[in-house]
């Protein structure tokens, strides 16, 4: 590999890499993010590559750095974002995106789009009878603003030269040779970049706090411990564009006068770990990590620390404790991480998405960054859009984009033509928003969400339709939070346990109005007295659902019914005597002998014995059994 020892060499490598990329006669980008890999994309990648080799085409897995070489570039790209349509294959320069590709489609793709310049029409995305060839014209992509995710799906996630070809490490070079650490901190502060991990704390202010510390040893830590159910933004960035995050960490290291950094990533993200390791090794090999980077005098080393998947380790002090080899448990604050963080040294701690924003800010300036998003929350935000929505996947939109645009335009509306009911945002620490008239026009930014009792969090966005029981949603998240509690403080350890017990009692049909009142009291206690931020926000799903869906709680405890028809305890099975033929099949298949009757006579279900397993409905050939 070409060593890059100074800024001139970096500029030459950029020119050469750009020319080599443009020289490729075709570029085949197969989505090899976790979602598409699980759908068989690796097999598709290998088959297309095999077909090229068998037919005598020159295949370039890594950028050749030879502008004269006219090969076919095969790239394992990161997540394209359109997960609902995966596995995805992009062919350049045809600028065509194929959706829901199967192994058996490879021969046709090769013959028409790699050997030739034809488009396989049946593999194009189609909406309302219209087929979309170009990715940027698909409504799902067209309505996004992809800054952090711009390279995900468009470049080889494992090729450092391809990252450099797209301007990679130029921001680091600019910082090292034209700016002082103080000026870098000022630029990030002027951009008004706020931490994308959930807290929304001003990033530049945090870096300045570390820079001012008299202790000579400083650290930079990246929080890649993405534990929220339904969230995969950070994972996708680490898998799809690891060098961007690494470059952001290096700039933070220079700004805070830190020479060492740690990436804390959960072991359940093996692909992210693998690509981060490769990225670090390649950056070391070319001289962009290590001693005297680009001849600037700045040195920086980077380590990966794999976490065991504890949700609490997403909290800053628990995370640093885990890296140190201790049990991941939050500590009382102050002191803050900026003063006494990793190994008791001043530490810059941000999440993956925050660092991935930094190269763009340094390259284009704070003023440019503030033109995107809102005044108090500039820039973009990546969301994992999941749940009862047509277009699930990874999206990126300007801060301040409202829910209506995200759900009904980018997301394509509610699946199955059902009515929108609510959205759970920010994972277990976030709240549930509801009612089209009330919240669909709400701009998604830190301050607007805080006003309605919710938070962006890391960016999980779970859409719910009319068939969702909000009490059960609350029980689900409380069960998660309680299981993940570190147990250090009583309010979180015991409070969440009692809240879970009450919620289980309510969904089991045994709840009372007094239980609802007690739920509110416990939520208030946990919120105000828990030790860490995760504990303080543990009750948010309960608080928000009680505020916006209180009628559903009252229906469960007063009317003894679940309006959504979800909670098993409120279901009742009855046999229509006019339809029942007395075949006895339902009785024979009932595991608790709750059905009685004689042959050729209408049968009856004993509702006290019935466990509502549904075996009777499944075995009735006459449609005589109904759920009421």
C-alpha positions, 0 to 999 in steps of 0.5 A: 500500500502507498504510504501517505506521509504528508499532505502532498502525498495525500493529494496525489493519492486522491487524484490517482484514486479518483482517476482509477475509480472513474476508469472502471468500466462498470462498478457493481455495488452489492449491499453487504450490510447486516440486513441484506447479508441475512437475505443472501447478498454475499451469495449474490456478490460471489455469483456475479463476481464468478460470472465475470471471471468465467467470462474473461472480464477483469475483476477489481475487488480493491481499487487498483490505483491504475487509471489505465486498468479498465476492470469491473469493480466489485464492491461490498457496500454498506447499507443502502438504507432501503431495507424493505427492498433488499437485497439491493444491487447497484450498477454504475455508470448505468445508475440503476438500482435493483431491488429484491435480488435473488441468486437466480437473478444473477445470470440475467443481471450479468448478461444484460447490465454488466456485459451489456448496458441493458436494464432488467426491468422486472428488478426495478423498484415500482410504485403505483405502476411507475418503475424507477431506474435511478436510485435518487428518483425513488421517493424513499431516497429523493426526500432524504438529505444524506450527509452522514450516509452519503457513502453508504451503499455507494462505495466499498466499505472496506477500501480506504483508497475509495474513501480517499477518492471521495474526499476522505481524510481531507478534512483531517488534513485541513485541521492539522495544517490550517487550524489550531486545536482551539480553532477546530473546537470553535468551528464545531461549536459554531456549527451548533452540532449537538450530540446524536446519541440522545442527549443533544449536548453541544459537541464543540463545548464538550471538546473545549472542556476536555481541551482546557483540562490541565491533565496532560493525558486525554482520550477520545471515546466513541459510543457504538453501543447501540442497544435500543430495540429497533435502532441500527443507525450507528451499526450501519455507519460502522459497517458502511463508512467506517473511515468517516467515523474514524476521521471524525475521531481523529479530528476530535483527538487533535482538537482535544489534544488526545493521542489515543482513542477507543471505539466501544462496540457491542460484540453482537455487531460482528460485521461492524467490528470486522470492518472497523478492524480492517479500516484501522489496519489499512489506515495504519498501513498507509500512515494515517494512524500512528505517529506523526500523521501526515508529518504534522507532529500529531499522533493518534492510536485507535483501539476497539473494545467489544462490549457484552451487549448491556444496555446500561453501557450506553451511558457514558460513565458505565461505558468507560468503566466497561472499557477499563475492565470493570462492571459497567455501572454508572457513577454519581456525577459530578465529576463529568467524563470531560474531567474524569473519564476513561482511566480517570483522565479527561475524555471526549465521548460522543457516539458514532453519528456525531463523529461522522458529522465532523469531517463535513463540518471541517471541510465545508465550514460551520456556516454551511452546516447551519444552513441545514436543519433548524437554528437550534438543531442544525444538520441532519439526523439518521433514523431507523424507520421500522414498524407498521410502515411500508418502507422500513429502513435507514433514512437521513433527513434534516433536523426539524423534518416532521413526522408526516413527511417521514411516515407518509412520504419517505415511509410510504404510509401505513402498511395494509392501508390501516390508520396511523396510531402513534410512533415510539421514538428514542427507544426505551428512553423515549416516548410515544407520540400519537394522533395525526392532528396532534403530532404529525406536524411536529418537527423532529429536533431536540427541543421540539420533542422535549416539549412534548415529553419525548426525545430523539434518543439515538434515532429509533422510530417505530411506527404503530397502527390502529392494531397496536395496544399502547398498554402492551407497548408500554409493558414491552419497553418497561420489561426491556428497561427492567431487565437491562437495569444495572441494579445500582440504584433503588429507584431504577432497580425496584421502581421499574420492577414494580411498574412492570408488575402493574403493567403485567397486571393490567394487560392480564385483565386484573388491573384497577384504576388505583393501579393506574394512579400508582403507575403515575406515582412510581414513574414520577419517583423513578424519573426524579430520583434515579442515578443515571440518565437511562434510569431517569428516562426509563419511565418515559414510554409509560408517562407518554402513553398515560398522557396521550392514550389514557383512555386505553388504560381505562378501557383495560381496567374499567371496561375490561377490554383491549381496544386494539384486540391485542391483549390475550386476557381479554379475548373470548372464543365462542361457538356459533351454534348455527354453524357448528356441525358437532364434528368434535374436532375442536374438542379433541384438539383443545389442550385443556378440555374446555369444549364440550358437546355431543356428536352432531350437536352444537358445542360450547366453550367454557370460558373459565377453562379456555386459555385462548390458545386458538387451537379450536379456531385452527381446527374448525373446518366450518368457521364456527368459532369466533374471537370476540 
